[in-house]
Amino acid sequence: MKKFTLILALIGMITLQSCYTEEVIVDDTVDNEVAKVFEYSNVDFNNGNNYNVFLDFPHTIYTSNMVLVYHLYDVVNGQDIWRLLPQTYYDGNMEIDYNFDFTTTEVNVILGSNYELNSIPTIWTQNQVFRVIVIPSAFDNKSAKYMDFNDYNAVIDYYGINDKNIKKIEK
């Protein structure tokens, strides 16, 4: 019986020695360490682009990233006033809506209205400025659940973004 147990243990050791697990390490530290901000200026909405503007990322982002899009609404005393999308503005009886969706390569900003799109005043359709914040999933976004994402300055402060190092992209 001892011989049988010894043989069984030997077979088990040989069998287990041939089993291995492959550890896959994904190195996403290159672009997944820091939140990034891209500013897109001279953005125009018109019939030619069907009032949809595609803002290409300078590089592919991860599907797990969080993307926030802000519209430059005004400048008051030299301070930019950024509003988080989706956003609805009112110009008289006209309702103007900015919304967005995104992929790993671009953000699509969509302009809509309760009026004919070609009747929207050019102040809303020409030379618009947007800032896109890409927040890597490596950040503990759960602790940010109480943050007011409407406050652009609070967001860049929370994620340690230097407002002077924003990548500016002309459309």
Number of C-alpha atoms within 10 A of each C-alpha: 6 7 8 9 10 11 12 12 12 12 12 11 11 11 10 10 9 7 7 7 5 5 6 6 6 6 8 11 10 7 14 18 13 17 21 22 22 20 20 20 17 14 17 18 23 16 9 8 10 12 17 19 19 17 21 18 16 11 10 12 19 17 13 11 17 16 21 22 25 23 21 16 16 12 10 8 6 7 8 13 15 20 20 20 17 16 14 14 13 10 10 6 8 15 14 20 17 21 16 18 14 17 14 15 15 17 19 15 21 17 22 16 17 11 12 9 17 14 9 20 12 13 8 17 18 14 14 18 18 23 23 20 22 20 23 24 16 14 16 10 14 7 8 13 9 8 12 11 16 14 14 20 14 13 18 17 11 11 17 12 17 12 12 6 10 15 13 12 16 10 16
